[in-house]
Amino acid sequence: MTAEFYPMPSFVSLIVRDLEASARFYQQALGFEHIFSMPGPGGKPALVHLHWVKYADLLIALPRDGRDLPEPRGTGVSIHFNLFDRFEGNIESLAEQARAQGAQVVGPLEQPWNVCELTVIDPDGYRLVFSVPVDTGLAFDQMLERVTRRE
């Protein structure tokens, strides 16, 4: 596969304890594609660039100063990815694959804002939320009306 290179208007960078284990988790449990690993001191990887879909990239890295970060990580933050055509658009398939790799998974759960969400906790405690639309024919104003009726 020849990777397409493009400017990344936005991306997430996560500091992890074990770069090799985290890279393996993201690829095997969640289906991210490995783009490249950047060597650090001593030649061992210090950063891994992973790809979900175009313009949805994720960088994982070791702490630059070599010190471990305090726990818990990512408290109050969720990183969202639309499933699009990954896993053929089947969020249950992603859930099954993540569970088979030992991931902590919540869902999939239908939400009133017209998506079905799957939450996966990575080995460092970061929350990743994958979603698919429930009703692709539902207009935005109809979704808003549905949500406000629930209050």
C-alpha positions in Angstrom: 0.0 0.0 0.0 1.3 3.4 -0.9 0.2 5.9 1.7 -1.4 9.1 0.6 0.3 12.1 2.2 -1.8 15.2 3.0 -1.7 18.1 5.4 -3.3 17.2 8.7 -5.5 20.1 9.7 -6.0 18.5 13.1 -4.8 15.4 14.9 -4.6 13.9 18.3 -1.3 13.0 20.0 -1.4 10.7 23.0 1.4 10.0 25.4 1.6 6.3 26.2 3.5 4.0 28.6 4.4 1.3 26.2 4.6 2.5 22.6 4.9 -1.0 21.0 2.0 -2.4 23.0 -0.2 0.6 22.3 0.6 0.6 18.5 -0.2 -3.1 18.4 -3.5 -2.5 20.3 -4.6 0.3 17.9 -3.8 -1.8 14.9 -5.1 -5.2 16.0 -8.0 -4.3 18.2 -9.3 -1.2 16.3 -8.0 -1.5 12.8 -5.8 1.6 12.6 -3.2 1.6 9.9 0.5 2.1 10.7 1.9 5.0 8.6 5.4 5.3 10.2 7.4 5.0 13.4 9.9 7.8 14.2 13.1 6.6 16.0 14.1 8.3 19.2 17.3 8.1 21.2 19.0 4.8 20.8 17.0 4.1 17.6 13.9 2.7 19.4 10.6 4.2 18.2 9.6 7.3 20.1 6.5 8.1 18.1 4.1 6.1 15.9 1.8 7.7 13.3 -1.5 5.8 12.9 -4.3 6.4 10.4 -8.1 5.8 10.7 -9.4 7.5 7.6 -8.3 10.6 5.6 -7.9 13.5 8.0 -8.4 11.3 11.0 -4.8 10.5 12.1 -3.5 9.6 15.6 0.0 10.0 16.9 1.1 8.0 19.9 4.4 8.8 21.6 6.5 8.2 24.7 7.0 11.1 27.1 9.7 13.3 25.7 11.5 13.7 29.1 11.4 9.9 29.7 9.3 10.3 32.9 6.0 8.5 33.3 2.8 10.6 33.4 0.5 10.6 36.4 -2.6 8.5 36.3 -5.4 8.6 35.2 -4.8 9.8 31.7 -7.4 11.3 29.5 -9.9 12.0 32.3 -12.9 13.9 30.9 -11.7 13.6 27.2 -13.1 11.4 24.5 -11.6 11.1 21.0 -14.3 10.5 18.4 -14.0 8.7 15.1 -16.8 8.1 12.6 -16.8 4.5 11.4 -17.6 5.5 7.8 -16.9 2.4 5.7 -14.3 0.9 8.1 -15.5 -2.6 9.2 -18.0 -2.3 6.3 -19.8 0.3 8.4 -20.7 -2.4 11.0 -20.0 -1.1 14.5 -20.8 -4.6 16.0 -17.8 -6.0 13.9 -15.5 -3.4 15.5 -16.9 -4.2 18.9 -16.3 -7.9 18.4 -12.8 -7.4 17.2 -11.9 -5.0 20.0 -13.3 -7.5 22.6 -11.5 -10.4 21.0 -8.2 -8.4 21.6 -9.1 -7.9 25.2 -10.2 -4.3 25.0 -12.6 -2.7 27.5 -15.7 -1.9 25.4 -19.0 -0.2 26.2 -21.8 -0.4 23.7 -22.7 0.0 21.0 -25.4 2.2 22.3 -27.9 4.3 20.3 -27.8 8.0 21.2 -30.6 10.5 20.7 -28.3 12.6 18.4 -28.9 10.0 15.7 -25.7 7.9 16.1 -24.8 4.5 17.5 -21.7 4.8 19.6 -19.0 2.3 20.7 -16.6 3.4 23.4 -13.2 1.6 23.7 -10.7 2.3 26.5 -7.1 2.0 25.3 -4.3 0.4 27.5 -3.5 3.9 28.9 -7.1 4.8 29.8 -7.9 7.0 26.8 -11.5 6.9 25.7 -12.1 6.4 22.0 -15.7 6.7 20.7 -16.6 5.2 17.3 -19.9 6.1 15.8 -22.2 5.4 12.9 -25.4 7.3 11.9 -28.6 5.6 12.8 -31.0 7.2 10.3 -29.1 8.7 7.3 -32.3 10.2 6.1 -32.9 12.2 9.3 -32.4 16.0 8.7 -30.4 18.0 11.3 -33.5 20.0 12.4 -35.4 16.7 12.8 -32.6 15.4 15.0 -32.6 18.6 17.1 -36.4 18.3 17.6 -36.0 14.7 18.7 -33.3 15.6 21.2 -35.2 18.5 22.7 -38.3 16.4 23.0 -36.4 14.1 25.3 -35.6 16.8 27.9 
